């Protein structure tokens, strides 16, 4: 297993760097951000993505995650930086949060989360309740069919963690390979769930249409912006001719960045 998947402090810092260098500028291609705005991250984990917003003094910054342990870890990271009173961190299922109590936000952020969610169409409809009328919703995710769209880089085995594309095999073959490779039941269960929820660019854009979001801006990356902090590889945007080929573009798009808003 790669060090970054177990070293949460390193992961926190990587998330913060990617958001500051790539996500915020991406949003600002459409919407100029100012410090009075409210920011919400759904599925925030340790809330590294929110650190740049907190450090820059945005009016209200909120992170919510299903995992109490990850929220506690997030509070620890912010406490170390004397910033814990500048952020609201909530351990809860977003479906159980009343929109009236949480409020509506100018910017909602989700990076590498939508591909983990069951019934993504229902979820996208729910998020509209937390988005202000002129708010923007940023989503970044790896399309399922890309070489490591199955998140197999989290495997413990050195071969399986570096082997591309086998996640798209039929389920029985995929589970068999993971078992033969000596992966734990917990890892296999996690990877199988991602296989069940993995999302393509086409399906995602179809969901946006059906849930009445408009795409304000999008970019498909050959090299995910994450790769700069992970591997030292500069982000590369796909040539337009490749982004126009439905389905096949999923195989070489390592990240789709989208900024959407209510129709």
PyMOL commands that set and color helices and strands:
alter all, ss='L'
color gray80, all
select helices_A, chain A and resi 3-5+8-28+48-55+68-80+84-86+94-96+99-102+114-116+120-130+152-154+166-168+171-180+185-197+201-210+226-231+240-243+248-251
alter helices_A, ss='H'
color red, helices_A
select strands_A, chain A and resi 38-42+60-65+88-91+105-111+131-141+213-223+236-237+255-262
alter strands_A, ss='S'
color yellow, strands_A
deselect
rebuild
show_as cartoon
